[in-house]
Amino acid sequence: RMKAELITTVSHDLKTPLTAITTYVDLLKEEGVTEEQRKEYLAVLEKKSLRLKRLIEDLFEVSKASSRNVTVNLMEVDICNLIRQVYLEHEDRMVESGLEIRFDMPQEKIILQLDSQKTYRIFENLYVNITKYALPNTRVYVQAKVIATEAESMSAKKIRIELKNISAQELSVDSTDLTERFVRGDASRN
């Protein structure tokens, strides 16, 4: 059942940008397309093809993870700096949605042994979800707190990270179910 749900979800998510790509290719083929329209269509094509590429990469990552064939490249990462960096990449979309970000993080470096690319993807996914599902013109809280220190070294710290927002739609699923794979706030969508 879970495999069937995964295939349905992935098929839908892949079909959406693919449909847009084919539509804009057809528009480019039409007679009388102005230079301005051509540039606009190419921009949409680039955006949708990059989205499709990312979805396919995500699918490969899920496949690797389920077969326990994931390579983790650990390195020293300043986690608070990474969280801010990912935010800056999504700041424009959040500002467009009227979302006001409130950071509450330590000023000093908090160094953790992480795979920087995979950790980046985690926070990217969280920010994208906030942009998609947060109630416009509300605040978003990004908090990082050191919860324990095993030694004086910065690399020995443990940290708790929270991202909070107000959802645009009232959640119709149990909050504990939201952390399950492929669950959205709308229970009517699988």
Disulfide bonds with the S-S distance in Angstrom:
none
